[in-house]
Amino acid sequence: MRTTERTRRTATAIAVAGGMLLLSACGAADTGAPDSAGGGKKTVRLTVPSWVGAEANVAVAKHLLETELGYKVKAQQMGEVLAWDALSKGNIDAILEDWGHPEQEQKYIEEKKTVVRAGDLGVTGHIGWFVPKYFADENPDVTNWKNLNKYADELSTSETGSKGQILEGSPDYVTNDEAIIKNLDLNFKAVYAGSEAAQITEIRKNVKDKKPFLTYWWTPQWLNAEIDLVEVELPEYKEGCDKDPKKVACAYPDTPLQKFLNADFAENGGEAAEFLKNLKLTTEQQNEIAKMIAGEKMSPEAAAEKWTKANPDVWKAWMP
């Protein structure tokens, strides 16, 4: 997840290696061509990011493309940067939720012209640092970054020793946190849970035990309806303050989440391409679907079917 990409090198290498195995197994995209195994239906390939909100988008798109427009949809999970590479090559046709990758946008949209913009998803994303409300209520000044070092010992874990911990999700997410910690001279260490699910598990455990914690977190996120978190104020975001990955010392911006299509698919993808350009969800709608998947343990397919049955007035406006 999520305005400039700051991933750890080792994690990126793992993600790339894993993703290449996925792509080699799936082969090249057959966008616009009949699928011999699918009774003449055309195939659309979508990437599934590793957080549930984005999974909700794909589940709804897949359900409607298959049931309303007669396409066959193949969805595969891959890292954010890898997905851009695959989109450029035509191994996937669309990214339905992107949190901002300016380097990839410059390379593939402006220079290579292999990717095109497909408009806003309709959801505005925001990344920040958060503490539980019960901890902020007891320590109101913790919500200003200037006071964080005061709480480093209280926020430390066995993994951070004398330093405070900021809990991260997947190392593939867009994060400036290691640079922010260094440049603001904070006595903290970023510790990666490894995935959104693992991060949520740790957050829930901390909340159950009423333990203090500091976490990288974002909105929209369905869990925010269940757990009260309070944002820590970082130095104000100003245009360009995150341009140099090594010098970032500011907050994250609000990010209108974007969709992108492979350029050839955008031109020749017919009704599928038009439908994906039209697809638009509000924060509340995305959270509703995501909660079904993660909170109620429904399959993405079942959640998408339930939501579309209840909201025909929404999705019918997306139809070409």
C-alpha positions in Angstrom: 0.0 0.0 0.0 0.5 3.2 -0.6 2.3 8.2 -2.2 5.9 7.3 -2.8 7.3 3.9 -2.6 9.8 3.2 0.1 10.2 -0.6 0.4 13.0 -2.5 2.1 15.4 -4.0 -0.5 15.3 -7.5 0.8 11.5 -7.6 0.9 11.3 -6.2 -2.6 13.6 -8.8 -3.9 11.4 -11.5 -2.3 8.2 -10.0 -3.7 9.7 -9.7 -7.2 11.0 -13.3 -7.2 7.6 -14.6 -6.0 5.7 -12.4 -8.5 7.9 -13.6 -11.4 6.9 -17.2 -10.5 3.3 -16.2 -10.6 3.6 -14.5 -14.0 5.6 -17.3 -15.6 3.0 -19.8 -14.4 0.1 -17.7 -15.8 1.8 -16.7 -19.1 1.0 -13.7 -21.2 -2.3 -11.9 -21.1 -4.9 -12.8 -23.7 -6.9 -9.6 -23.4 -9.4 -9.3 -26.2 -8.9 -12.9 -27.4 -11.4 -15.8 -27.0 -10.4 -18.1 -24.1 -10.4 -21.6 -25.4 -11.0 -23.1 -22.0 -13.8 -20.6 -21.2 -16.3 -21.3 -24.0 -15.4 -18.3 -26.1 -15.4 -15.8 -23.3 -12.7 -13.2 -23.2 -10.3 -13.1 -20.3 -9.6 -10.0 -18.1 -6.7 -10.2 -15.7 -6.7 -8.1 -12.5 -4.1 -7.7 -9.8 -5.2 -8.2 -6.2 -3.1 -6.1 -3.7 -2.5 -7.5 -0.3 -5.0 -5.4 1.7 -8.7 -6.1 2.0 -10.1 -2.8 0.7 -8.4 -3.4 -2.6 -9.5 -7.1 -2.6 -13.1 -5.8 -2.2 -12.8 -3.7 -5.4 -11.5 -6.7 -7.4 -14.2 -9.0 -6.0 -17.0 -6.7 -7.2 -15.4 -6.1 -10.6 -14.8 -9.8 -11.1 -18.4 -10.7 -10.1 -20.0 -8.1 -12.5 -17.6 -8.7 -15.4 -18.5 -12.4 -15.2 -22.2 -12.3 -14.4 -23.3 -9.2 -16.3 -20.8 -8.9 -19.2 -19.8 -12.5 -19.9 -16.1 -12.2 -19.3 -13.8 -14.7 -17.6 -11.7 -13.0 -14.9 -8.4 -14.1 -13.6 -7.2 -12.3 -10.4 -3.7 -12.8 -8.9 -2.1 -11.2 -5.9 1.2 -9.4 -6.4 3.2 -6.6 -4.9 2.5 -3.0 -5.9 5.6 -2.3 -7.9 5.6 -5.7 -9.5 2.0 -5.0 -10.6 3.1 -1.9 -12.5 5.7 -3.9 -14.3 3.1 -6.6 -15.2 0.6 -4.0 -16.3 3.1 -2.4 -18.6 3.9 -5.8 -20.2 0.2 -6.8 -20.6 0.4 -9.6 -18.1 -2.4 -7.9 -16.2 -5.0 -5.5 -17.6 -5.8 -3.3 -14.7 -4.8 -2.0 -11.3 -8.0 -0.9 -9.5 -6.5 0.8 -6.4 -3.1 2.6 -6.4 -1.8 4.7 -3.6 0.6 6.7 -5.7 3.8 5.5 -7.5 5.2 8.5 -9.2 8.3 6.7 -10.5 6.2 4.1 -12.2 3.8 6.7 -13.6 6.6 8.6 -15.1 8.2 5.5 -16.6 5.2 3.7 -17.9 2.7 6.4 -18.6 4.8 9.4 -19.7 7.8 7.6 -21.2 6.9 4.2 -22.4 3.2 4.9 -22.9 2.3 1.3 -22.0 -0.1 2.3 -19.2 -2.9 4.8 -19.2 -4.9 6.5 -16.4 -8.4 5.2 -15.8 -9.7 7.8 -13.3 -10.4 8.0 -9.6 -11.6 4.9 -7.8 -13.7 7.3 -5.7 -11.9 6.7 -2.4 -9.4 9.1 -0.8 -6.7 7.3 1.1 -4.6 8.6 4.0 -1.6 7.1 5.7 -0.4 8.1 9.2 0.8 7.1 12.6 -1.8 6.1 15.1 -2.1 5.1 18.8 -5.1 3.6 20.5 -7.6 6.1 22.0 -7.2 4.7 25.5 -3.5 5.5 25.4 -4.1 9.0 23.9 -6.7 9.7 26.6 -4.2 9.0 29.3 -1.3 10.7 27.5 -2.8 13.6 25.4 0.6 14.9 24.3 1.5 11.6 22.6 -0.5 12.8 19.6 2.3 15.2 18.7 5.5 13.7 17.2 7.6 16.1 19.2 6.7 14.1 22.4 7.1 10.6 21.0 10.6 10.1 22.4 9.1 10.6 25.9 7.1 7.4 25.3 9.8 5.3 23.6 10.3 3.0 26.5 6.6 2.5 27.1 6.2 1.7 23.4 9.2 -0.6 23.1 9.0 -4.4 22.5 11.3 -7.3 22.6 12.2 -6.6 19.0 13.2 -3.0 19.5 15.1 -3.1 22.9 15.4 0.5 24.2 13.7 2.0 21.2 10.0 2.4 20.7 8.2 0.3 18.1 6.1 1.5 15.2 4.2 -1.4 13.9 4.2 -1.7 10.1 2.2 -4.0 7.8 3.7 -5.4 4.6 7.2 -4.2 3.6 5.7 -3.8 0.1 3.4 -1.0 1.2 4.2 2.6 0.5 6.0 3.8 3.6 8.4 6.7 4.4 8.6 5.7 8.1 12.2 4.7 8.4 13.3 8.0 6.8 10.8 9.9 9.0 12.2 8.2 12.2 15.8 9.1 11.2 15.2 12.6 10.0 13.0 13.6 13.0 15.6 12.0 15.4 13.1 9.7 16.9 14.1 6.8 19.2 12.0 4.4 17.4 12.3 1.4 15.1 9.9 0.2 12.3 8.9 -3.5 12.8 7.1 -5.2 9.9 4.2 -7.6 10.7 4.5 -8.9 7.2 0.9 -8.4 6.0 -2.3 -6.5 6.7 -3.8 -9.6 8.4 -0.8 -10.1 10.7 -0.8 -6.4 11.6 -4.5 -6.5 12.4 -4.0 -9.5 14.6 -1.3 -7.7 16.6 -3.4 -4.6 16.9 -6.4 -6.5 18.2 -4.2 -8.4 20.7 -2.8 -5.1 22.0 -6.2 -3.6 22.3 -7.6 -6.6 24.1 -4.7 -6.4 26.6 -5.0 -2.6 26.8 -1.4 -2.3 25.8 0.0 1.0 24.3 1.3 0.8 20.7 2.1 3.0 17.8 1.3 1.8 14.3 1.5 2.8 10.7 -2.2 2.8 9.6 -4.5 4.1 6.9 -8.0 5.1 6.0 -10.2 3.8 4.6 -10.0 0.6 6.6 -12.9 -1.5 7.8 -11.3 -2.1 11.2 -11.6 1.6 12.1 -15.3 1.0 12.8 -14.3 -1.6 15.4 -11.2 0.0 17.1 -10.7 3.6 18.1 -7.3 4.9 16.9 -6.0 8.5 17.2 -3.6 9.9 14.7 -0.2 11.3 15.8 0.4 14.7 14.2 3.6 14.6 12.1 5.1 17.7 10.5 2.7 19.1 7.9 2.8 17.7 4.4 3.8 20.2 1.8 4.1 19.5 -1.9 7.5 17.9 -2.6 8.4 17.2 1.0 8.5 13.5 0.2 10.4 13.8 -3.1 13.7 12.6 -1.8 13.2 9.2 -0.1 16.1 9.8 2.2 15.1 13.2 3.4 11.4 12.7 4.1 10.5 14.4 7.4 6.8 15.2 6.9 3.3 13.6 7.1 1.7 11.6 4.3 -0.7 13.4 2.0 -4.3 12.6 1.3 -4.3 10.5 -1.8 -7.3 10.1 -4.2 -6.9 6.4 -5.1 -6.4 5.8 -8.8 -7.1 3.1 -11.4 -4.7 2.3 -14.3 -5.1 0.2 -17.4 -2.7 -1.4 -19.8 -2.7 0.9 -22.8 -3.6 -1.8 -25.3 -6.4 -3.1 -23.1 -7.7 0.4 -22.7 -8.0 0.8 -26.4 -9.1 -2.8 -27.4 -10.6 -4.2 -24.2 -14.2 -3.4 -25.3 -16.9 -3.4 -22.7 -14.5 -4.7 -20.0 -12.2 -1.7 -20.3 -15.2 0.7 -20.3 -16.7 -0.9 -17.3 -13.4 -0.7 -15.3 -13.1 3.0 -16.2 -16.6 3.6 -14.9 -16.2 1.6 -11.7 -16.4 3.9 -8.7 -16.9 3.2 -5.0 -17.3 5.4 -2.0 -15.2 4.9 1.2 -18.4 3.6 3.0 -19.2 1.1 0.2 -15.6 -0.2 0.1 -15.6 -0.6 3.9 -18.9 -2.4 3.8 -17.6 -5.0 1.4 -14.2 -5.3 3.1 -15.8 -5.9 6.4 -17.8 -8.8 5.0 -14.6 -10.4 3.8 -12.3 -9.7 6.7 -14.7 -9.1 9.6 -17.4 -11.6 8.8 -15.1 -14.2 7.1 -17.1 -14.3 3.9 -15.4 -15.3 0.7 -14.7 -12.4 -1.6 -17.0 -13.9 -4.2 -19.9 -14.2 -1.6 -19.3 -10.7 -0.4 -19.4 -9.3 -3.9 -22.5 -11.2 -4.7 -24.3 -10.0 -1.6 -23.3 -6.4 -2.1 -24.2 -6.2 -5.8 -27.6 -7.8 -5.1 -28.2 -5.0 -2.5 -26.9 -2.2 -4.6 -28.0 -2.5 -8.2 -28.5 1.3 -8.5 -24.8 1.8 -7.9 -23.3 -0.7 -10.2 -25.7 -0.4 -13.1 -24.3 3.1 -13.6 -20.9 1.5 -14.4 -22.2 -0.6 -17.2 -21.1 0.3 -20.8 
